[in-house]
Amino acid sequence: MNSNLAYQDELRGELINGEVVAMSSSPTFNHNRVASRIYRAFENYLEGKRCTAIADGTDLYLTQEDRLIPDMMVVCDRDKIRRDGVHGAPDLVVEVLSPSTARNDRMHKKAVYEASGVREYWLVDPENRTMEQHFLRDGRLELNTVYTSYPESELERMTEKERAEVETHFKCSLYDDFAIALDDIFSGLLP
């Protein structure tokens, strides 16, 4: 085995359905920017509260065959947090889509999160500037809504009525007093 730590990091992966799936060793700028902004928003909001935001890189143990590494999660039961990762369903999981991971995020991972009892699941697409919000209802993660951050050029083409209907903020279902501006997540991304 190669003892070079950089090489070992490249081999890091998730355990999905019993198989190790290599993760991209270098997420894109847009992926990283979006994930870090979501984490920062939660980290700031949750300071001094019972729940905690956990950034990318932390293992999430949900089944014997699935060890996942979400881009961000919120855990309110701190007994689930151990040195080697989180053991049990977080309250919120965020996955930032990449072309190489979108299929797993939308299918297998969603099914595992659903079966494990994750209360809210976000699929964030930096390229299309969208955020899908799924809520656990009757044991199923169902799409609640899709939020879109429109570029200024597209907003200018809309009618006044259409612009008035554009949602610019969204709320996490876990907190009544915490709204996130879509522009805070998606502004400054590279084309």
Secondary structure, DSSP 8 states (H G I E B T S, - for coil): ----HHHHHHH-EEEETTEEEE--SS--HHHHHHHHHHHHHHHHHHTTSSSEEEETT--EEEETTEEE--SEEEES-GGGEETTEEES--SEEEEE--TTTHHHHHTHHHHHHHHHT-SEEEEEETTTTEEEEEEEETTEEEEEEEEE---HHHHHHS-HHHHHH---EEE-TT-TT-EEEHHHHHTT---
